[in-house]
Amino acid sequence: MNNKKIITVAEFSKKYGFGLRYSYQLANAEGFPMIKTGRKINILADKVDAWLENNIGKQF
């Protein structure tokens, strides 16, 4: 998981300590760095930290 460019919502949840349900909510937030392939959500791992920093104080 360390060098992967694309991670799943479950991997994101585990890495950042969010619950799985809240991780899906974040992944569907406007501007979140993800790409959907069919129903699967693929998160761009190297963009997540910047997105989180830019959204400090916002509620999802």
C-alpha positions in Angstrom: 0.0 0.0 0.0 2.9 2.4 0.5 3.9 3.0 -3.1 0.5 2.5 -4.8 -0.8 5.4 -6.9 -4.4 4.2 -6.7 -6.0 2.9 -3.5 -9.4 1.6 -2.7 -11.8 3.2 -0.3 -11.1 0.5 2.3 -7.4 1.1 2.0 -8.0 4.9 2.4 -10.2 4.2 5.4 -7.5 2.1 7.1 -4.6 4.5 6.2 -6.3 7.6 7.5 -8.3 6.1 10.4 -11.8 7.1 9.1 -14.7 4.7 9.3 -15.5 2.9 6.1 -18.9 4.6 5.8 -17.4 8.1 6.3 -14.6 7.3 3.8 -17.3 6.6 1.1 -18.9 9.9 2.0 -15.6 11.7 1.6 -14.8 9.9 -1.7 -18.1 11.2 -3.1 -17.5 14.7 -2.0 -17.0 17.3 -4.7 -13.4 17.6 -5.8 -12.2 14.5 -4.0 -9.3 13.0 -5.9 -11.0 9.8 -7.2 -11.9 8.2 -10.5 -14.9 5.9 -10.8 -14.6 2.9 -13.0 -18.1 1.5 -13.2 -19.2 1.3 -9.5 -15.6 1.0 -8.2 -14.0 4.1 -6.6 -10.3 4.5 -7.2 -8.6 7.1 -5.1 -5.5 8.9 -6.3 -3.2 8.4 -3.3 -0.7 11.2 -3.9 -3.5 13.8 -4.1 -5.4 12.9 -0.9 -3.2 14.8 1.6 -3.5 18.1 -0.4 -7.2 17.7 -0.7 -7.6 17.1 3.0 -5.5 20.1 3.8 -7.5 22.3 1.5 -10.7 21.2 3.2 -9.8 21.7 6.8 -12.8 22.9 8.8 -15.3 21.8 6.2 -18.0 19.3 7.1 -19.0 16.4 4.8 
